[in-house]
Amino acid sequence: MTFTLSDEQGAVLGTALIDVKSSMNLRYDSLTWNELITVKVTKVTNAVSNVNIKFDVDCTSSCSPTSNRP
């Protein structure tokens, strides 16, 4: 995915290319699973020198994550 930093007039100041990957191990005989999500900034341009990425984990009432903020 691409993050774009713009000024108040909409002019692009810089960008960051972000690689997001997800993998999951599921078993037919289990109600639990493990999911691995990796997020990596692979390229930044111009005014963007780094990116701080945060996300929350949530699910329906029938599940419960082991960590809400990995």
C-alpha positions in Angstrom: 0.0 0.0 0.0 1.1 3.6 -0.5 1.0 6.3 2.2 0.9 9.8 0.7 1.8 12.9 2.7 0.2 16.1 1.3 0.2 19.7 2.2 -3.0 21.8 2.8 -3.4 22.5 -0.9 -3.2 18.8 -1.8 0.4 18.9 -3.2 2.3 15.6 -2.6 5.2 16.1 -0.2 6.3 12.5 0.0 5.3 8.9 0.0 6.0 5.6 1.8 5.5 2.2 0.3 4.3 -0.3 2.9 4.3 -4.0 2.5 1.6 -5.9 4.5 1.5 -9.7 4.7 -0.8 -12.0 6.6 -0.6 -15.8 7.1 -2.9 -18.0 9.1 -2.7 -21.6 10.4 -6.1 -23.3 10.5 -7.1 -26.8 11.4 -10.3 -28.6 10.6 -10.5 -30.1 14.1 -9.8 -26.9 16.2 -11.6 -23.7 17.1 -8.4 -21.8 17.6 -5.8 -20.5 15.1 -2.8 -18.4 14.9 -2.4 -15.4 12.5 0.8 -13.6 11.7 0.6 -10.1 10.3 3.8 -8.3 9.2 4.0 -4.7 8.2 7.2 -3.3 6.7 8.0 0.1 5.2 10.0 -0.7 2.1 10.6 2.8 0.6 10.2 6.4 1.5 10.5 9.5 -0.7 11.0 13.2 -0.2 9.5 14.7 3.0 8.6 11.2 4.4 11.6 9.9 6.3 9.9 7.3 8.5 6.4 6.0 9.3 5.1 4.9 12.7 2.5 2.2 12.1 0.0 1.0 14.8 -3.1 -1.1 14.6 -5.7 -2.7 16.9 -7.0 -6.2 16.7 -10.7 -6.8 17.1 -13.2 -9.6 16.3 -16.8 -10.6 16.8 -18.3 -11.7 20.1 -17.6 -15.4 19.3 -13.8 -14.9 19.5 -11.2 -13.2 21.6 -7.7 -12.1 20.5 -4.7 -12.9 22.6 -3.4 -9.4 22.2 -5.4 -6.3 21.1 -2.4 -4.2 20.4 0.5 -6.3 19.1 
